[in-house]
Structure formats: C-alpha cells, structure tokens
Amino acid sequence: MNFKALNAAVVICGALVCSGAGAKELTIGFSQIGSESGWRAAETTVSKAEAKKRNINFKIADAQQKQENQIRAIRSFIAQGVDAIFLAPVVATGWNAVLREAKEAKIPVVLLDRDIDPSGKDLYLTAVTSDSVHEGKVAGEWLVKAVGSKSCNVVELQGTVGASVAANRKKGFEQGIAGHANLKIVRSQTGDFTRAKGKEVMESFIKADGGGKSICAVYAHNDDMMVGAIQAMKEAGLKPGSDVLTVSIDAVPDIFKAMAAGEANATVELTPDMAGPAFDAIIAYKAKGTTPPKWIQTASKLYTGADNPQAVYESKKDLGY
Ligand code: GZL
C-alpha cells in the first residue's frame, strides 16, 4: 500500500475500529427519553448528524419518557451486540441491574444529558452533561440582580420528578437566591418539562394566587414549560417579561422569540450536542483504549433580552428544535 493510500486508511480508521481484518463501522444504540421538549428534539437531530459525520451506524430508540421502555431498549441493544450504548436516563434511579448486564456483555455505556444515582458510577464509561446545579444557580443569581431589594414571590415549574437535572436545577436556584430574604419561592410543582403541562401548572398557580397579581417571577427548569407558562399568563391578563419576570434553561429558539417580543427575560443555554463528545470518547476508547474522564462537562451561558434575541432566534431556528 503506497503512503497516500496508507494515510487515507489511517484517516478512515479515525472513525472506525481498525483491526487486522480492516476497518469495522461502529454500531451504537441510543436509548433516548422521547421528544418532550424542543431541546430534546434538537438533541436527537444533532446526534444523528454527528453519527453521520463519523460514519457510525446509529440506532435510536424513543422511550416516550418511560423508563421501562428505556430498559427494554438497552436489553435489545445488548442482544444485538452493539459496540456501545448511549443512555439519556429519564430518572436517576433503577438502572443498575440493566447496566450490569451491559457491563457483563462488555458493552460500554455513555450517559447523555442526565445522570444516574452514584451507586451506578462504575456501570458507565463517561457522562456527557452540563453542570445542572450551576445552571440553576446562574438563573437564581440573575433573578437576584433583576429584582434588587423589592420583595418578590417566585413560582417554580420543576422538571420531571426523579430526573437528576430537576433536583439539581432546584438545588442550584435555591443556592443562587440564598441570603436574599426578599425573594421567596411560594409555589413549586412539576411540569414534566413539557409546554402543555407547564401551561396547566401555571394556570393553577395563577388561580391559587387569585389572579396572579402577587407573582413577581417564574423560574422554569426548561424553556418549554416557560413558553407554556407565558401563554397562561397572557391569557390571564398578566404581562410576562415585565410585570412578571421569567428565567428558564435550554436556550431554545422560541424563548428568544418571546424575549424579542418582551415576554421573557433570561435563559441559560444547554447545548443539544451531547452525542458529538460521546462519539469521540467511544471512538478513542475502542480504537486506542483511551479511557475518557468520568464526566465530560458542557458549557452553560446566560442569555438575556440585552443579547439581541431576534438574531439569536434566527441563528437557532433551523437547528432541529
Ligand atoms: C437537561 C435535559 C432536559 C432539558 C429539557 O440536561 O435532560 O430534558 O432541559 C429536556 O428540555 O426535557
């Protein structure tokens, strides 16, 4: 084989597992939670594109937000003998038995965007996630600055019950407002990360408050619930973005549309590209035995209405949300 051809073979091998018999395409199974939010849909779109870039045979199983479907998908991937399994765990507990089966089958597991209970730490190779406590803290600290010294009743729309990111975003937000007694979380309930549920729960908060006039701010664990809450506030004659401050997480296009309309105030960005770093870690692990760090952290950036929301909307609107 001449040098040029050898060089080309090495390049191709970067994305494939190279053995004596030649390069083998990697097959990876992804147990995806569902399509509960714009961010989740973007994560799926981006993961397919990243797999294509690396010539990986990528099989996605949509669990419609049910853990039993995720466990079933993982067992199916094990039976198929895939090279690796990606898992976005809908909740943090209940994974150890099935992940032990993957380990016994010598199939490495990578967690995407959410974490599992620390008791399962030795059952996955690495986790590609943001720091969800930090996300909540950034949201809380923004609200502290936005409110100043006036008293502020905050209502909170929590993510899916039992999800690591919901517990962490709640914890981080409480850290962010700690020491500022003028801010108080007066109501808090799960909206399951969906627009519909976010709207429904916000309607109940407004009703319980006798019209919502004493609600000073809404904190939602994701933008989709906030978009639903904004709808509920407008239907109740409230002014989200001005009379009622809003802060949420994900940085999906529609929250920038709301910001541009003066109906939302702040969001903390979460990249939908969790799969890219996961693919690179698995390729290096399979090809060269490189063990990745236990946690591959993705960035979190605060956006407010001062960051040209219309332009940000335009830049994100075609990315698969
Ligand atoms: C966070 C991710 C969350 C998003 C939601 O890492 O798990 O799940 O914030 C999605 O939009 O439902």
Residues whose N, C-alpha, C, O or C-beta is under 5 A from the ligand:
A	BS01	GZL	E36 S37 W39 R40 D113 R114 V165 F193 H221 N222 I249 D250
